[in-house]
Amino acid sequence: MNRPTNDVEAVKAFGVSYARLKAEIGKVIIGQEQVVDDVLIAIFSRGHCLLVGVPGLAKTLLVNTVASGLGLSFNRIQFTPDLMPSDIIGSEILDASREFRFVKGPLFANIILADEINRTPPKTQAALLEAMQEKAVTAAGRNYPLPEPFFVLATQNPIEQEGTYPLPEAQLDRFMFNVWVDYPSYEEEVAVVKATTSDSDAVVEPVLSPEEILYFQGLVRRIPVPDNVVEYAVKLVARTRPEGPDAPAMIKEHVGWGAGPRASQFLVIGAKCHALVHGRFSPDIEDVQAVAKPILRHRLVRNYKAEAEGVTVDRIVSEIL
């Protein structure tokens, strides 16, 4: 890509590259349009994703395909109860010259799939989440930066909770999006079965280089946001806090703890990227609403009454929207 001379050209170039990227991903991933959009918006917003869905919905294939289309390195880490921080970060070894040398772990890649993150103990979860926040790891007193761009996509199985270590709310807050991966429609599942039971393999061509991704990430940060959009995002988050003066009755009745300021920041950044994806030079309130559910659903803590009555977080978010 020739570097655009101004941001107007950059927005147009982003739209062209995004459309090509979706087309390449569509060679392998059938359906799941919203999931793909959420993952890509998170990447271009410098965020991380938590994918929640039952096994067999092609979450690993999705991440691998996205990495191929973006021209990025990809590592999958299967989280297990005996996984230690050094297994993902790396460790120092004594080499043949009797000197300690740091051997990098699988965390040193552009895109990391943390498969079943709730299967590993909190010590290993904390090591991953620290790397997500700092974009670097520390071993034997030395700091090692992770490659840029760096993006973590973690998965959780919502139906099997025995022997798991659920992420605390404070650690869930590190993820920009909580994306629900649902079953495909009948037509999509027929197409998936036909595609995966033949001997043809689709080849995904890289659309962007790491440098171009970093450039577009900077573009997302640069585009202007009207004051009323920022104020709407902040007011929306404030309405999720049951002790707040603007909290609606449903929040006071069903929510024990609301979202923090990081949710407001992610709403604005996500709205910026959502606007760019649709070819607009500035976000509006509809863009904030479009990214509200995946940003807020893991930041609201339901109380006992909500759980007893079966009131879902998505229903609560829909109510305050």
N, C-alpha and C positions, 0 to 999 in steps of 0.2 A: 504494500500500500504506500502510495506517495503521501507524505505527511501533508494534511490540509493546511492551507494558509490562514484560515480563520475558523472560529467555532461554528459558523453557519455551515461551511463546507464539511466540517467534522461531523456535525449531526447527520448530514445526508450520507456521509461515508459510513457512519455507524449503522444507519438503517439498512444500507445495502449489505454490509457485512453480516448483520444480524439475520437478515432474510436468507442469505447463503448458508449461514451456520444452521439455521432451523431446517433447511432443505437437506443438508448433509446428515444431520441427526435423524431426520425423518426416514432416511434410507434403512435405518436399523430399528429405531424406536417407533412403534405404531401406536397412535393415540397419545394419551398422557400429555396433551398440549399444555395444560396449565402447570403441570409439574415441571416440564422442560423450561417454560417461561420463568417460573419461580427460581429454578436453579441458576439460569443464566443471569437473571436480574441480580441475584445474590453475588454472583461472581463479579459482574461489572460494578457492583456497589461495594466491593471489598468485604463482603460478609461471608458467613458460613451457614450451612443448612443442616437441619435435623429432619431426616425422612422417617416417617412412621407408616408402616404398612406390613401386611402379612407376608410370609415368604413366598417366593415365586413370581413376584410382580416386576422382575427385571430391573431392580434398583442398581445392582452392580453393573449390569450391561449399560444402563443409562449413564452412569458416571464414567465408565470406560469410553463410551461413545462421545460424550461431551468433551472429555480430555483429548480424544483423537481429533475432533473437529476444531478444537482450540490450539492444536499443536503443542500440548503440554504433557509433561511426564505425569504418570499416574501410578500410585501404589495402593493396594488393598491390604488393610490390617484386620485380621479376624480377632476380635476381642474375646478373650477367654478368662475364666476365674484365676488362672495361674500366670497371666501376663504381667510382667513387671515394667516399670517406667523405662529401664535401660533397653528393653526389647523393642521399644518404638523410637526412642531418642537416639540410642547408640551408646557405646561405652568405650573406655580406654583399654587397650591391650598392650602387652609387652611384646614388641616385635623382635626380629632376629638380632638387631643391633643393641638389644637390651635397653631400648628407650620406649616410653609410653607413647602410643599413637591412638588418636580418636578415630574410631570406626563408626561412620554415620549409620543411623538406623533407617527404617522405611519411612520415617516422617519427612525425610529430605526429598520431597518431590513437590510438584506444583499442585496437584490435586490428590487428596488423601480420602479414601473411603474407609471410615472407621465403622466396620461392620459389627452390629449389635453392641454398641458402646455400653449399654447397661449390663453386659455380662461380666465386665471386668471390675476389680475393686476400686474404691475411690482414689487410692494413691495413683493408679495408672490413669484414671480419668482426669485427675488434677494435672498430671504432667502434659496430657494432650491439650487440655483447655488453657494451660499457661502458654503453651506454644502458639495456640490460636490467637491469644491476646497480644503476646509480645513479638510474634513472628520471628522468634529465635529460641534456642534451647541453651541451657547451661550445663556443662559437664566438667567436673574436676576444676571448678572455679573459672573456666573459660567460657566465653559466649560465642555461640555459633549461629549466625543468621540463617534463616530458612530461605529457599529460593523464592523469588518473586516472579509472577503472582503466586500467592499461597492460599489455598481454599480447602476447607475440611467439610466433607459431607458425611455425617454420622447417621446410622440407621438404628431403629428400635423396632422390636416385634411387640405389637400392642396386645397380643393374646396369650403370651407365655411369660409369666412373671415370677415363677419359682426359680430360686437361685440367681436372682438378678440384683443389681445395685442401682436403683433408679437415681438419675441425676437430680441433685438438689435444685431448687428454683434459682438460686444465685448462679449456678453453673449453666442452667438452661438459658439464662439471660444472655450468655455469650453468643448464642446462635441468633443470626438475624431472622431466619425463617424457620418455622415448624411446618413442614409440608406433609399433608396427608396423601398417601399414594393409595388410590382406590382400585377396585377391580375394573378391568376393561369392560366396555360394552360388548354385547353379543357379536356385532359386526367386527369390532376391533379384535376380539379373541379369535374369531374365525381367520382373520387376516394374519394374526400372530402365529397360529398353528400352521397355516399354509406356508408361511415364510420360514419357520424354524424346523420344518420337517422335510425340506428339500435340500439339495446339495449345493445350492447357490449361496455365496457369501457376499454381502454388500461391503464395499470398501468405502470407508469414510475418509475424505480428503481434508487435510487441515486448511482452515479458512483464515485463521489469524496466527500471528507469531506472538510470543510472550511480550515483546516490546509494544506491539499494537494493542494488546489487551491492557497493558499498563497505561498507554496513552488514552484509551477510551475510559478507563477507570478515572483518570484525571479529568476527562471531559465531564463525566457525571457529576463530579464535585464542583466543577466550574459553572455549570449553567445556573442562571438566577432563579430564585424562588420568591413569588410575591408574599408580602407580609401576611395576607389573609390566609394563605395556605399553611404557613408555619404556625400561625395562631390556631387554625383549625386542628392541626396535628396535636399540638400541646393540649388544647381543650379536650380532644377526644381521649387522650391518655389520662387526663385529670378525671374524666368521668368514670374511669375504671376503678378509682380508689374509693372504697365504701365510706371512708371517714371524711371525704371531701364535700364541700358545700354544693357542688354541681352534680353529685352522683345521683342517677335516677333510682327509683325504688327497687328495680330488679337487681341493681348492683349492690345496694345496701342489704338486700334480702339473701343474695346467693353468692356473693364474693367475699372471701376472707381477706385477700390482699390483692392490690391492684398493680398495674405496670409502673415501672420507674422511668426516669428521664431517657435512658437508652432507647426505650420504645419510641419516644418522640423523635430522637435522632434518626433511627432506622426508618420511621414513617416518611420523613422528609427525603432521606437519601433514596429510599425505595421508590417514592413518588417521582423523583427526578429521573431515575433510570426507566421507570414505566413510561414516562412521557417521551423519553428519547426513543424507546422501542417503537412507539407509535408515531414517530416523526415530528413530535412537537418540541419547541425550543424552551418551554418552561412548563412546569407541572401545575395542575389545578387540583381542586378538592376531590374530583373524581379519581385522580391518580392515587391520592392518599387512601381513599376508600378501597381501591383495587388491591392494595397490598396490606390492608389492615388485618385481615384474618390470619394469614401466616405469621405476621409479626406479633400479634397480641395473644394468640391462642395458647402459647406456652408461658405467658407472663401473668396470667390471671390465675389465682389460686381459689378454687371453689371451696365453699364451706360444706359442712356436713349436710345441711338442708338441700343444697343443690345436688349433691351426689345421691342423696336418698330419693329425690324427686326426679332424677334423671335429666337434669337441666345441663346441657352440654355447653362448653366454652364457646363454640361457634354460634350457638343460639344467643348467648349473652352478648357477644360482639355484634351480631346482627341487630340486636335490640338497641345498643348504644349508637349504632350507625344511623 
